[in-house]
Amino acid sequence: MSPILSARGISRCFGSVTALAPSDLDVAPGEVVVLIGPSGSGKSTLLRCLNLLSPPDSGDIHFRAQCITERGVNLNQVRRSIGMVFQQFNLYPHMTALDNVTLALRRVHRMSRENARARGMAALEEVGLVEHHDTHPGKLSGGQQQRVGIARALALEPDIMLFDEPTSALDPELVGEVLSVMRRLRDRKMTMVIVTHEMGFARDVADRVVFMNEGAIIEQGSPEALFTTPSQPRTREFLSRLMEQR
């Protein structure tokens, strides 16, 4: 099966610091790829390169066989097709949940208010928040706010979803509700690339786990293989330290 998203030799530097060494990554349609590794290992940089929020300094990215790193590409279309959910919720506090979800549909993609509302309500229903459509973010829990963020991305009907540590800003008791939404997306075969520190979740939902360290992909494989018998010493060290912290 041809990949829906393919990156070849992409790298990213910030001044003299190499955040992402030249890296390759393929994602198949319907596949869930989970990126793990220590803080500062390049996971979020790789994710942000994939939808050009942080354009790579080198290499190429192809989405559905189109090179999206070439000049003249429509960035709005790229980000509509490759949705992203961030660590922070980035909701407008003066707008309702529904208005936050439909803003890009109306302002960027010029959808009518009526059609945007229908699309937004369907997205909020998918994340279990349709009854809170008229609520402002300040009256929602952190988990609910993150679910609004997921609905905002889903409303664009993307082909692939990127999640950058979507539970890292949540209190522990609120993590489960966000992971449950992501599990439902997995069950309906949504293509996803997820950065997370939730190892149990990674083991449960991933088709493939990618371990990164110091800006490079060290190894990748099935959850069973990578968590049980990792081939690289750095991967074994990382997982062993996680076990010691439990």
Phi, psi and omega in degrees: 000131179289143179292147173281330180223131183220123178246136181229117174065027182282139180219161179210129177239148172239100188065234181269001183263125176272105179279329180218115175286160180310123189224148175244141176206129173246142177231122181276155176302132179081000182275146173249114179250126181247128178261125178234167179147170181293162176302139180081014183272357178103003184298308182293324177297315178301315181299315182290333174292327187295330175245020171068017169295329173232087187303133181295149178282335179213166177088178183228150174235128176247132175240120186049045175074357176265133177283114184265359178263001178279160181296147175088000181292145179280103184294325179298321179291321177300313184284343171284322182280331181243089183285157181219139176240130189260170175298310177272151189285328177055042177266150176279118187294335182273000182247149177290169177304314181297317180295324175298319182290324187264355185304310181294325178300319184278316188277319185268316186258006170056035177281145178297154180301321181295313180291323178296320179298316180298316180295318181294319179295321178296320179292319178294325177295324181296330180259009175077030184231019184299329181287347179254021186298332183260014182264142177276152185306325182297342179259008178252150174290167177301319179296321178293320178298320179293324177294327172297320177299321177294317179299321179301318178290319181295328182298336178281357181053057182289161175273337181213145180242134175250131180239119181257093180045061189292347180251002187292335181265007186259150168296148185306324184286349181260353183297319187301323184292327178286318178296327178296319177298317181293326176295322178294323176296319176300319182294333178262018170068032172290131175288128184219145167238123191234127168263124182206155170256004179274091187293323178297317177298315180302316181294326183284320192257339189285141164275329180213138178247133180245123178260128180241150178205133178050044174080009183229151171280118184270314176199164179208156180175187178295155177305318182298315182291314187288321181279336184264314183225064178299145185270338185258137180303322182293324177295316179299319180297315181299311181293324179296320179294323177298318180296323180294331182282346182283000000 
